[in-house]
Amino acid sequence: MTTADWRPDGWLDDATLAGIRRQLPIVYVDAVPVRVDESGDVIAVGLLLRMVNGRMSRALVSGRVMYHERIRDAILRHLEKDLGPVALPQVPPTPQPFTVAEYLPTPGVTPYHDPRQHAVSLAYVVPVAGDCQPQQDALDLAWLTPEEACGEEIQLEMSGGHGYLLRQAMAHVGRLP
């Protein structure tokens, strides 16, 4: 890529991105938005409803980390993009992921699958305190108890390994049923 091709907003054109996706893993963040009570215990999990590969699917907040973007800034950007500007996420100054998820284009190699690419995602549980509304391509946002979110019915509605990642998140915060 030449200096003339560089885009100040950190995005690549579609053809360049497609070529890179065929050759290199892409860095992502996954965020599990949660509501916590006064003692910090998780009481609700926010799940998006999206159209994924032609079918409705429950999903977590997820997206690429742009060139020269700090991880914390990527988390905040994607939470705002999906939950709205007044979600009030509580991301610490130096966030630590609860796991690293490796999405591969070949199904079954890891619990995570993305047919477009090989992606490495840093996954976080993020408390949100404000008013959250589905934004961008999210059709709905549902707040469920951790038990409901980890239940079989909701897990079947999640694709690409997001159900598995959600269960890992709830185990991490001590709320796996």
Beta strands, then each sheet from edge to edge (+ up, - down):
strand 1: 26-36
strand 2: 42-52
strand 3: 55-59
strand 4: 61-64
strand 5: 99-103
strand 6: 119-127
strand 7: 140-144
sheet 1: 3+ 2- 1+ 4-
sheet 2: 3+ 2- 1+ 6+ 5-
sheet 3: 3+ 2- 7+
end
